Amino acid sequence: MSNLQQVINQELNTLSLISQKEVLDFILFLKKTANTETDSDYLSKNALIKQAIIEGLNTPLSECSEQLDW
């Protein structure tokens, strides 16, 4: 077991069972979100959206509208 794991275990053992459950819930949340595709990943995989974003970024401010149509 690494030093970091030992420190985490020591700190975890000082908490109440309710707090330990919250830590476990947080760990499970982190694991779930770490395996999820981000919005950026999704958008960059779609060629049409990716091209529209690139075109938008390359549009000079002078050609941009100052008001939204929606």
N, CA, C and O atoms as a GROMACS GRO file, in nm:
protein
  280
    1MET      N    1   0.085  -0.118   0.000
    1MET     CA    2   0.000   0.000   0.000
    1MET      C    3   0.090   0.124   0.000
    1MET      O    4   0.187   0.132   0.075
    2SER      N    5   0.055   0.221  -0.086
    2SER     CA    6   0.137   0.342  -0.096
    2SER      C    7   0.114   0.432   0.025
    2SER      O    8   0.018   0.416   0.100
    3ASN      N    9   0.206   0.527   0.041
    3ASN     CA   10   0.195   0.623   0.152
    3ASN      C   11   0.064   0.701   0.143
    3ASN      O   12  -0.002   0.725   0.244
    4LEU      N   13   0.026   0.740   0.022
    4LEU     CA   14  -0.099   0.814   0.004
    4LEU      C   15  -0.218   0.730   0.048
    4LEU      O   16  -0.307   0.780   0.117
    5GLN      N   17  -0.219   0.605   0.010
    5GLN     CA   18  -0.328   0.516   0.050
    5GLN      C   19  -0.333   0.501   0.202
    5GLN      O   20  -0.441   0.496   0.262
    6GLN      N   21  -0.216   0.492   0.265
    6GLN     CA   22  -0.211   0.481   0.411
    6GLN      C   23  -0.269   0.606   0.478
    6GLN      O   24  -0.345   0.596   0.573
    7VAL      N   25  -0.232   0.722   0.428
    7VAL     CA   26  -0.281   0.848   0.484
    7VAL      C   27  -0.433   0.857   0.466
    7VAL      O   28  -0.505   0.897   0.558
    8ILE      N   29  -0.481   0.820   0.348
    8ILE     CA   30  -0.625   0.822   0.323
    8ILE      C   31  -0.697   0.728   0.419
    8ILE      O   32  -0.798   0.765   0.478
    9ASN      N   33  -0.645   0.607   0.435
    9ASN     CA   34  -0.706   0.511   0.527
    9ASN      C   35  -0.704   0.562   0.670
    9ASN      O   36  -0.803   0.547   0.742
   10GLN      N   37  -0.594   0.621   0.712
   10GLN     CA   38  -0.586   0.675   0.849
   10GLN      C   39  -0.690   0.784   0.870
   10GLN      O   40  -0.761   0.786   0.970
   11GLU      N   41  -0.699   0.875   0.773
   11GLU     CA   42  -0.796   0.984   0.785
   11GLU      C   43  -0.939   0.932   0.782
   11GLU      O   44  -1.024   0.978   0.857
   12LEU      N   45  -0.964   0.836   0.695
   12LEU     CA   46  -1.097   0.778   0.683
   12LEU      C   47  -1.139   0.710   0.813
   12LEU      O   48  -1.255   0.719   0.853
   13ASN      N   49  -1.046   0.644   0.876
   13ASN     CA   50  -1.077   0.574   1.001
   13ASN      C   51  -1.110   0.668   1.117
   13ASN      O   52  -1.170   0.626   1.216
   14THR      N   53  -1.073   0.795   1.105
   14THR     CA   54  -1.106   0.890   1.211
   14THR      C   55  -1.247   0.947   1.197
   14THR      O   56  -1.296   1.014   1.288
   15LEU      N   57  -1.312   0.919   1.084
   15LEU     CA   58  -1.446   0.973   1.060
   15LEU      C   59  -1.554   0.880   1.113
   15LEU      O   60  -1.533   0.761   1.133
   16SER      N   61  -1.671   0.938   1.137
   16SER     CA   62  -1.786   0.858   1.177
   16SER      C   63  -1.831   0.772   1.059
   16SER      O   64  -1.793   0.798   0.945
   17LEU      N   65  -1.912   0.670   1.086
   17LEU     CA   66  -1.959   0.583   0.978
   17LEU      C   67  -2.042   0.661   0.875
   17LEU      O   68  -2.035   0.632   0.756
   18ILE      N   69  -2.118   0.757   0.921
   18ILE     CA   70  -2.197   0.839   0.829
   18ILE      C   71  -2.105   0.917   0.735
   18ILE      O   72  -2.129   0.924   0.614
   19SER      N   73  -2.000   0.975   0.790
   19SER     CA   74  -1.904   1.049   0.708
   19SER      C   75  -1.828   0.956   0.615
   19SER      O   76  -1.798   0.992   0.501
   20GLN      N   77  -1.795   0.835   0.662
   20GLN     CA   78  -1.729   0.738   0.575
   20GLN      C   79  -1.818   0.701   0.458
   20GLN      O   80  -1.769   0.681   0.346
   21LYS      N   81  -1.949   0.691   0.481
   21LYS     CA   82  -2.045   0.662   0.373
   21LYS      C   83  -2.044   0.776   0.272
   21LYS      O   84  -2.050   0.751   0.152
   22GLU      N   85  -2.036   0.900   0.319
   22GLU     CA   86  -2.030   1.015   0.228
   22GLU      C   87  -1.903   1.011   0.143
   22GLU      O   88  -1.905   1.042   0.024
   23VAL      N   89  -1.792   0.972   0.206
   23VAL     CA   90  -1.666   0.960   0.131
   23VAL      C   91  -1.681   0.852   0.024
   23VAL      O   92  -1.638   0.872  -0.090
   24LEU      N   93  -1.740   0.740   0.059
   24LEU     CA   94  -1.761   0.633  -0.038
   24LEU      C   95  -1.849   0.680  -0.153
   24LEU      O   96  -1.820   0.654  -0.269
   25ASP      N   97  -1.958   0.751  -0.121
   25ASP     CA   98  -2.045   0.805  -0.225
   25ASP      C   99  -1.968   0.897  -0.318
   25ASP      O  100  -1.987   0.894  -0.440
   26PHE      N  101  -1.880   0.980  -0.262
   26PHE     CA  102  -1.800   1.071  -0.343
   26PHE      C  103  -1.703   0.995  -0.433
   26PHE      O  104  -1.686   1.030  -0.550
   27ILE      N  105  -1.641   0.891  -0.380
   27ILE     CA  106  -1.549   0.809  -0.459
   27ILE      C  107  -1.623   0.745  -0.576
   27ILE      O  108  -1.573   0.744  -0.688
   28LEU      N  109  -1.742   0.692  -0.550
   28LEU     CA  110  -1.822   0.630  -0.656
   28LEU      C  111  -1.864   0.734  -0.761
   28LEU      O  112  -1.866   0.704  -0.880
   29PHE      N  113  -1.896   0.854  -0.716
   29PHE     CA  114  -1.929   0.963  -0.808
   29PHE      C  115  -1.809   0.996  -0.897
   29PHE      O  116  -1.824   1.010  -1.018
   30LEU      N  117  -1.690   1.007  -0.837
   30LEU     CA  118  -1.570   1.037  -0.914
   30LEU      C  119  -1.542   0.928  -1.018
   30LEU      O  120  -1.506   0.958  -1.132
   31LYS      N  121  -1.558   0.803  -0.978
   31LYS     CA  122  -1.534   0.693  -1.072
   31LYS      C  123  -1.632   0.698  -1.188
   31LYS      O  124  -1.595   0.673  -1.302
   32LYS      N  125  -1.757   0.730  -1.158
   32LYS     CA  126  -1.859   0.737  -1.262
   32LYS      C  127  -1.830   0.851  -1.359
   32LYS      O  128  -1.839   0.832  -1.480
   33THR      N  129  -1.796   0.968  -1.308
   33THR     CA  130  -1.774   1.083  -1.395
   33THR      C  131  -1.641   1.072  -1.470
   33THR      O  132  -1.627   1.130  -1.578
   34ALA      N  133  -1.546   1.001  -1.416
   34ALA     CA  134  -1.417   0.986  -1.484
   34ALA      C  135  -1.432   0.901  -1.610
   34ALA      O  136  -1.352   0.913  -1.702
   35ASN      N  137  -1.534   0.818  -1.613
   35ASN     CA  138  -1.555   0.730  -1.728
   35ASN      C  139  -1.656   0.786  -1.827
   35ASN      O  140  -1.694   0.718  -1.922
   36THR      N  141  -1.701   0.908  -1.805
   36THR     CA  142  -1.801   0.967  -1.893
   36THR      C  143  -1.736   1.058  -1.996
   36THR      O  144  -1.637   1.126  -1.969
   37GLU      N  145  -1.794   1.058  -2.111
   37GLU     CA  146  -1.745   1.143  -2.218
   37GLU      C  147  -1.782   1.289  -2.187
   37GLU      O  148  -1.896   1.318  -2.150
   38THR      N  149  -1.687   1.379  -2.200
   38THR     CA  150  -1.713   1.520  -2.175
   38THR      C  151  -1.783   1.582  -2.295
   38THR      O  152  -1.784   1.524  -2.404
   39ASP      N  153  -1.842   1.698  -2.275
   39ASP     CA  154  -1.906   1.770  -2.385
   39ASP      C  155  -1.806   1.798  -2.496
   39ASP      O  156  -1.838   1.785  -2.614
   40SER      N  157  -1.685   1.836  -2.457
   40SER     CA  158  -1.581   1.865  -2.557
   40SER      C  159  -1.547   1.741  -2.639
   40SER      O  160  -1.530   1.749  -2.761
   41ASP      N  161  -1.539   1.626  -2.572
   41ASP     CA  162  -1.512   1.500  -2.644
   41ASP      C  163  -1.623   1.472  -2.744
   41ASP      O  164  -1.596   1.438  -2.860
   42TYR      N  165  -1.748   1.486  -2.700
   42TYR     CA  166  -1.862   1.459  -2.786
   42TYR      C  167  -1.862   1.552  -2.907
   42TYR      O  168  -1.877   1.508  -3.021
   43LEU      N  169  -1.844   1.682  -2.882
   43LEU     CA  170  -1.848   1.780  -2.990
   43LEU      C  171  -1.734   1.760  -3.090
   43LEU      O  172  -1.754   1.775  -3.210
   44SER      N  173  -1.617   1.726  -3.040
   44SER     CA  174  -1.502   1.711  -3.130
   44SER      C  175  -1.513   1.585  -3.217
   44SER      O  176  -1.446   1.575  -3.319
   45LYS      N  177  -1.596   1.490  -3.177
   45LYS     CA  178  -1.613   1.368  -3.256
   45LYS      C  179  -1.713   1.387  -3.371
   45LYS      O  180  -1.712   1.310  -3.466
   46ASN      N  181  -1.798   1.490  -3.362
   46ASN     CA  182  -1.896   1.517  -3.465
   46ASN      C  183  -1.833   1.614  -3.566
   46ASN      O  184  -1.810   1.731  -3.533
   47ALA      N  185  -1.807   1.566  -3.686
   47ALA     CA  186  -1.734   1.645  -3.785
   47ALA      C  187  -1.805   1.776  -3.821
   47ALA      O  188  -1.739   1.879  -3.837
   48LEU      N  189  -1.938   1.773  -3.834
   48LEU     CA  190  -2.011   1.894  -3.871
   48LEU      C  191  -2.006   2.000  -3.760
   48LEU      O  192  -1.985   2.118  -3.786
   49ILE      N  193  -2.024   1.955  -3.638
   49ILE     CA  194  -2.017   2.047  -3.524
   49ILE      C  195  -1.876   2.100  -3.509
   49ILE      O  196  -1.855   2.219  -3.485
   50LYS      N  197  -1.779   2.012  -3.523
   50LYS     CA  198  -1.638   2.053  -3.510
   50LYS      C  199  -1.605   2.161  -3.613
   50LYS      O  200  -1.541   2.261  -3.580
   51GLN      N  201  -1.649   2.141  -3.738
   51GLN     CA  202  -1.622   2.239  -3.843
   51GLN      C  203  -1.692   2.371  -3.814
   51GLN      O  204  -1.634   2.478  -3.836
   52ALA      N  205  -1.817   2.366  -3.764
   52ALA     CA  206  -1.890   2.488  -3.732
   52ALA      C  207  -1.821   2.566  -3.620
   52ALA      O  208  -1.816   2.689  -3.624
   53ILE      N  209  -1.769   2.495  -3.522
   53ILE     CA  210  -1.696   2.561  -3.412
   53ILE      C  211  -1.570   2.628  -3.465
   53ILE      O  212  -1.540   2.742  -3.429
   54ILE      N  213  -1.496   2.557  -3.549
   54ILE     CA  214  -1.372   2.613  -3.606
   54ILE      C  215  -1.405   2.738  -3.689
   54ILE      O  216  -1.336   2.839  -3.678
   55GLU      N  217  -1.510   2.729  -3.772
   55GLU     CA  218  -1.549   2.845  -3.852
   55GLU      C  219  -1.590   2.962  -3.763
   55GLU      O  220  -1.556   3.077  -3.791
   56GLY      N  221  -1.663   2.932  -3.657
   56GLY     CA  222  -1.704   3.037  -3.564
   56GLY      C  223  -1.585   3.103  -3.496
   56GLY      O  224  -1.582   3.225  -3.480
   57LEU      N  225  -1.488   3.022  -3.458
   57LEU     CA  226  -1.368   3.077  -3.393
   57LEU      C  227  -1.285   3.161  -3.489
   57LEU      O  228  -1.216   3.254  -3.447
   58ASN      N  229  -1.292   3.128  -3.619
   58ASN     CA  230  -1.215   3.202  -3.718
   58ASN      C  231  -1.289   3.324  -3.775
   58ASN      O  232  -1.233   3.398  -3.855
   59THR      N  233  -1.414   3.343  -3.733
   59THR     CA  234  -1.491   3.458  -3.782
   59THR      C  235  -1.445   3.584  -3.710
   59THR      O  236  -1.443   3.588  -3.587
   60PRO      N  237  -1.408   3.687  -3.786
   60PRO     CA  238  -1.367   3.813  -3.721
   60PRO      C  239  -1.482   3.874  -3.642
   60PRO      O  240  -1.598   3.860  -3.682
   61LEU      N  241  -1.452   3.940  -3.533
   61LEU     CA  242  -1.555   4.002  -3.450
   61LEU      C  243  -1.638   4.102  -3.528
   61LEU      O  244  -1.757   4.120  -3.500
   62SER      N  245  -1.578   4.167  -3.625
   62SER     CA  246  -1.650   4.266  -3.704
   62SER      C  247  -1.764   4.202  -3.786
   62SER      O  248  -1.857   4.271  -3.827
   63GLU      N  249  -1.755   4.073  -3.809
   63GLU     CA  250  -1.860   4.001  -3.884
   63GLU      C  251  -1.962   3.936  -3.792
   63GLU      O  252  -2.058   3.875  -3.840
   64CYS      N  253  -1.945   3.947  -3.664
   64CYS     CA  254  -2.036   3.884  -3.568
   64CYS      C  255  -2.150   3.978  -3.535
   64CYS      O  256  -2.134   4.100  -3.531
   65SER      N  257  -2.266   3.920  -3.510
   65SER     CA  258  -2.384   3.997  -3.471
   65SER      C  259  -2.371   4.041  -3.325
   65SER      O  260  -2.311   3.970  -3.243
   66GLU      N  261  -2.425   4.155  -3.294
   66GLU     CA  262  -2.423   4.204  -3.155
   66GLU      C  263  -2.547   4.161  -3.079
   66GLU      O  264  -2.553   4.175  -2.957
   67GLN      N  265  -2.648   4.109  -3.150
   67GLN     CA  266  -2.770   4.064  -3.084
   67GLN      C  267  -2.800   3.921  -3.127
   67GLN      O  268  -2.770   3.879  -3.239
   68LEU      N  269  -2.861   3.848  -3.036
   68LEU     CA  270  -2.898   3.710  -3.065
   68LEU      C  271  -3.034   3.705  -3.132
   68LEU      O  272  -3.122   3.786  -3.100
   69ASP      N  273  -3.051   3.613  -3.223
   69ASP     CA  274  -3.180   3.598  -3.291
   69ASP      C  275  -3.281   3.520  -3.207
   69ASP      O  276  -3.400   3.518  -3.239
   70TRP      N  277  -3.237   3.461  -3.103
   70TRP     CA  278  -3.326   3.384  -3.018
   70TRP      C  279  -3.340   3.454  -2.890
   70TRP      O  280  -3.412   3.407  -2.802
   0.00000   0.00000   0.00000
